[in-house]
């Protein structure tokens, strides 16, 4: 496909087949070519926000290698459009494609703050850090309009409950007032995702995310006011950003980050097809090399689901990546670490001790 046929501002370039559907209706190349010749618009590339009404909002995380106990997602689907995103596959559960649908049909859970408050008020609930978001970004562009993340932070603050945030969007700085108040009682930890120091790389990998400059400024701003920041160097993709591990680690450490974490890219389900299509269109000169090196990290396939192996990979290339991360920690984070969040304060609040104040 020529550059003129690439859908600008999107990661996925088509809607992949939904594995739960027997029939799949996709825009075929011959239809797109017909529209091009006739001067018609085949795809208006518009966003849709769709309200959904789940009965609960907090999910228990049972995967042993994820590193969190509970997560919540106010939005399903993500306009950021990161081509590698593992969350794409979950869009199929709602009846949509993991491709363009994931980026353009955003499901909005407007009752999220109320559902969260119901949970935190339960006598049976014992405080555990709840992470926003374990699936899609809680500060994606939809948050500007719906402000569900901010409203949930207000609930966490009200009930003195620990919360973690994972994002790659500088919109988090809008909520500095709430973050500061949470940090006073050691109730907040923030994870900022950085995949490259190159804006060119960022633009094609993560087309609608905050710029690298903005993300680095976000790390610095949060760190300066005492909000603990961990940086997710994730995913590491061989021959795309694997050479940047040490420079990225050095930079974020200088800006105040307390730790780094990483994963090696894995392309499960529909993501393998979408990523392969994307890289052949955006980086045709190195597509085969990248795909073969990803396969080398996962036993000859793009897909990896084994706990303990899926995040870190195995083989020569994976070992190089994991060893470089270890070196980065020794060089730039030897005397740093993320604090444990306060779980006791919520119990005191529920027992009525803090209500006196």
C-alpha positions as CSV (number, residue, x, y, z in Angstrom):
1,X,0.0,0.0,0.0
2,X,1.3,3.4,-0.9
3,X,1.8,6.2,1.7
4,X,-1.3,7.9,0.3
5,X,-3.4,4.9,1.2
6,X,-2.3,4.8,4.9
7,X,-5.0,6.0,7.3
8,X,-3.3,8.9,9.0
9,X,-3.5,9.3,12.7
10,X,-4.3,5.6,13.3
11,X,-2.3,2.6,14.3
12,X,-4.4,-0.2,12.8
13,X,-4.9,0.2,9.1
14,X,-8.0,-2.0,8.9
15,X,-10.6,-3.9,11.0
16,X,-9.4,-7.4,11.7
17,X,-11.8,-10.3,11.9
18,X,-13.5,-10.8,15.2
19,X,-12.8,-14.4,16.2
20,X,-16.1,-14.7,18.0
21,X,-18.1,-13.9,14.8
22,X,-18.7,-16.4,12.0
23,X,-19.0,-13.7,9.4
24,X,-16.8,-10.6,9.2
25,X,-17.5,-7.6,6.9
26,X,-14.3,-5.7,6.1
27,X,-13.5,-3.0,3.7
28,X,-11.7,-4.9,0.9
29,X,-9.0,-3.3,-1.1
30,X,-11.0,-3.5,-4.3
31,X,-13.8,-1.4,-2.6
32,X,-11.3,1.1,-1.4
33,X,-9.8,1.4,-4.8
34,X,-13.2,1.9,-6.4
35,X,-14.0,4.7,-3.9
36,X,-10.7,6.3,-4.6
37,X,-11.3,6.4,-8.4
38,X,-14.9,7.6,-8.0
39,X,-14.0,10.3,-5.6
40,X,-16.1,8.8,-2.8
41,X,-15.2,8.7,0.9
42,X,-15.0,5.0,2.0
43,X,-14.2,5.7,5.6
44,X,-14.9,8.9,7.4
45,X,-12.5,7.9,10.3
46,X,-14.8,9.4,12.9
47,X,-14.8,8.7,16.7
48,X,-17.9,7.2,18.4
49,X,-18.5,7.3,22.2
50,X,-20.9,4.6,23.2
51,X,-22.4,4.3,26.8
52,X,-22.2,0.9,28.5
53,X,-23.5,0.0,31.9
54,X,-21.5,-2.7,33.7
55,X,-22.7,-3.9,37.1
56,X,-19.2,-3.6,38.6
57,X,-16.1,-1.6,37.8
58,X,-13.2,-3.2,39.8
59,X,-11.7,-6.4,38.5
60,X,-9.6,-8.9,40.4
61,X,-6.4,-9.6,38.5
62,X,-5.6,-13.4,38.6
63,X,-2.6,-13.4,36.3
64,X,0.5,-14.1,38.4
65,X,3.0,-12.0,36.3
66,X,1.1,-8.7,36.0
67,X,2.1,-7.1,39.3
68,X,-1.3,-5.8,40.4
69,X,-4.1,-7.2,42.4
70,X,-7.1,-5.1,41.2
71,X,-7.7,-2.9,38.2
72,X,-10.5,-0.8,36.8
73,X,-11.2,0.7,33.4
74,X,-13.5,3.6,32.8
75,X,-13.1,3.2,29.1
76,X,-13.0,0.2,26.7
77,X,-11.1,0.8,23.5
78,X,-8.5,3.6,23.3
79,X,-8.1,6.4,20.9
80,X,-4.3,6.5,21.4
81,X,-4.1,3.8,18.7
82,X,-0.8,2.1,19.9
83,X,-0.4,-0.6,17.3
84,X,1.1,-3.1,19.7
85,X,-1.5,-2.7,22.5
86,X,-2.5,-6.0,24.2
87,X,-5.9,-4.6,25.1
88,X,-7.0,-4.6,21.5
89,X,-8.1,-8.2,21.8
90,X,-10.5,-7.4,24.6
91,X,-12.6,-5.2,22.2
92,X,-13.7,-8.4,20.5
93,X,-15.6,-9.4,23.7
94,X,-17.9,-6.4,23.1
95,X,-18.6,-7.4,19.5
96,X,-16.1,-5.1,17.8
97,X,-12.8,-5.5,15.9
98,X,-9.4,-5.2,17.5
99,X,-8.3,-3.0,14.6
100,X,-9.8,0.4,13.8
101,X,-12.9,-0.3,16.0
102,X,-10.6,-0.4,19.0
103,X,-9.4,3.1,18.2
104,X,-12.7,4.7,17.0
105,X,-15.5,3.1,19.0
106,X,-14.8,3.9,22.7
107,X,-17.1,2.4,25.3
108,X,-17.8,4.8,28.2
109,X,-18.7,3.6,31.7
110,X,-20.3,6.7,33.1
111,X,-21.3,4.9,36.3
112,X,-17.7,4.1,37.2
113,X,-17.4,6.6,40.1
114,X,-20.7,5.4,41.6
115,X,-19.7,1.7,41.2
116,X,-16.3,2.4,42.8
117,X,-17.9,4.1,45.8
118,X,-20.3,1.2,46.3
119,X,-17.3,-1.1,46.5
120,X,-15.2,1.0,48.8
121,X,-18.1,1.4,51.3
122,X,-18.6,-2.4,51.7
123,X,-17.6,-3.7,55.1
124,X,-16.2,-6.8,53.4
125,X,-13.8,-4.8,51.2
126,X,-10.2,-4.8,52.4
127,X,-8.0,-2.1,51.0
128,X,-5.7,-3.2,48.1
129,X,-4.2,-0.9,45.5
130,X,-6.6,-0.5,42.6
131,X,-4.9,0.4,39.4
132,X,-6.4,2.7,36.7
133,X,-6.1,1.4,34.1
134,X,-5.0,-2.2,33.6
135,X,-6.4,-2.3,30.1
136,X,-7.0,1.0,28.3
137,X,-5.5,4.4,29.2
138,X,-7.6,6.3,31.8
139,X,-6.3,9.6,30.4
140,X,-7.0,9.0,26.8
141,X,-8.7,11.8,24.9
142,X,-12.2,10.7,26.0
143,X,-11.3,11.8,29.5
144,X,-11.3,15.4,28.5
145,X,-15.0,15.2,27.8
146,X,-16.2,12.7,30.4
147,X,-13.8,13.3,33.4
148,X,-14.4,9.8,34.8
149,X,-10.9,9.4,35.9
150,X,-11.0,12.6,37.9
151,X,-14.3,11.7,39.5
152,X,-12.9,8.3,40.5
153,X,-9.8,10.0,42.0
154,X,-12.2,12.1,44.1
155,X,-13.8,8.9,45.4
156,X,-10.3,7.4,46.2
157,X,-9.4,10.6,48.1
158,X,-12.8,10.7,50.0
159,X,-12.3,7.1,51.2
160,X,-8.5,7.4,51.8
161,X,-7.9,4.4,49.5
162,X,-4.7,3.6,47.6
163,X,-4.7,4.0,43.8
164,X,-2.3,3.4,41.0
165,X,-2.4,5.1,37.6
166,X,-0.9,3.8,34.3
167,X,-0.9,6.4,31.5
168,X,1.0,7.8,28.6
169,X,-0.9,11.1,28.5
170,X,0.1,14.4,30.0
171,X,-3.6,15.0,30.7
172,X,-2.9,13.6,34.1
173,X,-1.4,17.0,35.1
174,X,-5.0,18.4,35.0
175,X,-5.6,16.5,38.2
176,X,-2.5,17.7,40.2
177,X,-4.7,19.0,43.0
178,X,-6.2,15.6,43.7
179,X,-2.8,13.8,43.2
180,X,-1.1,16.1,45.7
181,X,-3.8,15.4,48.3
182,X,-3.5,11.7,47.7
183,X,0.3,11.9,47.9
184,X,0.1,13.5,51.4
185,X,-1.1,10.2,52.8
186,X,1.0,8.0,50.5
187,X,-2.1,6.9,48.6
188,X,-0.9,7.3,45.0
189,X,1.7,5.8,42.6
190,X,1.9,6.8,38.9
191,X,3.2,4.7,36.0
192,X,4.1,6.7,32.9
193,X,4.8,4.8,29.7
194,X,7.7,5.8,27.5
195,X,8.6,3.7,24.4
196,X,11.1,6.0,22.7
197,X,12.9,9.3,23.0
198,X,12.3,9.8,19.2
199,X,9.2,11.7,18.3
200,X,9.3,10.1,14.8
201,X,9.1,6.7,16.4
202,X,6.4,7.8,18.8
203,X,4.3,9.2,16.0
204,X,4.1,6.0,14.1
205,X,3.9,3.6,17.1
206,X,1.5,5.6,19.2
207,X,-0.2,8.1,16.8
208,X,-2.6,9.9,19.2
209,X,-0.6,9.8,22.4
210,X,1.1,12.8,24.1
211,X,4.4,13.8,22.6
212,X,7.6,12.5,24.1
213,X,8.5,16.0,25.3
214,X,5.1,16.3,27.1
215,X,5.6,12.9,28.7
216,X,9.0,13.7,30.0
217,X,7.7,17.0,31.3
218,X,5.0,15.1,33.1
219,X,7.5,12.8,34.8
220,X,9.5,15.8,36.0
221,X,6.4,17.7,37.2
222,X,5.0,14.8,39.2
223,X,8.4,14.0,40.7
224,X,9.1,17.5,41.7
225,X,5.9,17.7,43.8
226,X,6.5,14.4,45.5
227,X,4.3,12.0,43.5
228,X,6.2,8.7,43.0
229,X,6.7,7.8,39.4
230,X,7.6,4.5,37.8
231,X,8.3,4.5,34.1
232,X,7.1,1.7,31.9
233,X,9.6,1.0,29.1
234,X,7.0,-1.1,27.5
235,X,6.9,-2.7,25.2
236,X,10.5,-3.1,24.0
237,X,10.4,-4.0,20.3
238,X,13.6,-5.4,18.8
239,X,15.1,-3.2,16.2
240,X,12.5,-0.4,16.8
241,X,13.2,0.8,20.3
242,X,15.5,-1.9,21.9
243,X,18.6,0.3,21.3
244,X,17.1,3.1,23.4
245,X,16.8,1.3,26.7
246,X,19.8,2.9,28.4
247,X,19.2,6.4,27.1
248,X,15.5,6.2,28.1
249,X,16.4,4.9,31.6
250,X,19.1,7.6,32.1
251,X,16.7,10.4,31.0
252,X,13.8,9.4,33.2
253,X,16.0,8.9,36.2
254,X,17.4,12.4,35.8
255,X,13.8,13.7,35.7
256,X,13.0,12.1,39.0
257,X,11.5,8.7,38.2
258,X,12.1,6.2,41.1
259,X,12.1,3.0,39.0
260,X,11.6,1.4,35.6
261,X,9.7,-1.7,34.4
262,X,9.6,-3.3,31.0
263,X,8.0,-6.0,28.8
264,X,9.1,-7.5,25.5
265,X,6.4,-7.1,22.8
266,X,4.1,-10.0,22.2
267,X,1.5,-10.0,19.5
268,X,-1.3,-12.3,20.6
269,X,-4.6,-12.9,18.9
270,X,-5.6,-10.3,16.3
271,X,-2.6,-8.1,17.2
272,X,-0.2,-10.2,15.2
273,X,-2.1,-9.7,12.0
274,X,-2.6,-5.9,12.7
275,X,1.1,-5.3,13.6
276,X,2.3,-7.3,10.6
277,X,0.1,-5.3,8.3
278,X,1.2,-2.0,10.0
279,X,4.9,-2.6,9.9
280,X,4.9,-3.7,6.2
281,X,3.2,-0.4,5.4
282,X,5.1,2.0,7.7
283,X,8.6,0.3,7.9
284,X,8.8,-1.9,4.8
285,X,12.6,-1.8,4.8
286,X,12.9,-3.5,8.2
287,X,9.6,-5.3,8.5
288,X,11.0,-8.9,8.1
289,X,13.9,-8.2,10.5
290,X,11.6,-6.9,13.2
291,X,9.1,-9.7,12.8
292,X,11.8,-12.4,12.9
293,X,13.4,-10.9,16.0
294,X,10.1,-10.8,17.8
295,X,9.6,-14.5,16.8
296,X,13.1,-15.2,18.2
297,X,11.9,-13.9,21.6
298,X,8.9,-16.2,21.7
299,X,10.0,-19.6,20.5
300,X,9.5,-18.9,16.8
301,X,6.0,-17.3,17.0
302,X,4.6,-13.8,17.4
303,X,2.2,-15.2,20.1
304,X,3.2,-16.0,23.7
305,X,0.8,-16.8,26.5
306,X,2.8,-18.7,29.1
307,X,3.0,-17.0,32.4
308,X,6.6,-16.0,33.3
309,X,7.7,-16.2,29.7
310,X,5.2,-13.9,27.9
311,X,6.5,-10.6,29.4
312,X,10.2,-11.4,29.3
313,X,10.6,-13.7,26.3
314,X,13.4,-16.2,25.9
315,X,16.3,-16.8,23.6
316,X,19.3,-14.7,22.7
317,X,17.6,-11.4,21.8
318,X,15.3,-11.5,24.8
319,X,18.3,-12.2,27.0
320,X,20.1,-9.1,25.6
321,X,17.1,-6.9,26.3
322,X,16.6,-8.3,29.8
323,X,20.3,-7.9,30.6
324,X,20.2,-4.3,29.4
325,X,17.3,-3.5,31.7
326,X,19.3,-5.0,34.6
327,X,22.2,-2.8,33.7
328,X,20.0,0.3,33.5
329,X,18.7,-0.4,37.0
330,X,22.2,-0.7,38.4
331,X,23.4,2.4,36.7
332,X,20.5,4.8,37.2
333,X,18.2,3.4,39.9
334,X,20.4,1.7,42.4
335,X,19.4,3.8,45.3
336,X,15.8,4.4,44.2
337,X,12.5,2.5,44.7
338,X,8.7,3.1,44.6
339,X,7.1,3.3,48.0
340,X,4.5,0.9,49.3
341,X,1.1,2.6,49.3
342,X,-0.9,3.1,52.5
343,X,-3.6,0.5,53.0
344,X,-4.3,1.1,56.7
345,X,-5.8,4.6,56.3
346,X,-8.9,3.3,54.5
347,X,-9.6,0.8,57.3
348,X,-9.4,3.6,59.8
349,X,-11.8,5.7,57.7
350,X,-14.3,2.9,57.5
351,X,-14.1,2.3,61.2
352,X,-15.0,5.9,61.8
353,X,-11.7,7.1,63.3
354,X,-11.0,9.6,60.6
355,X,-14.5,10.9,60.2
356,X,-14.0,12.7,63.5
357,X,-11.6,15.0,61.6
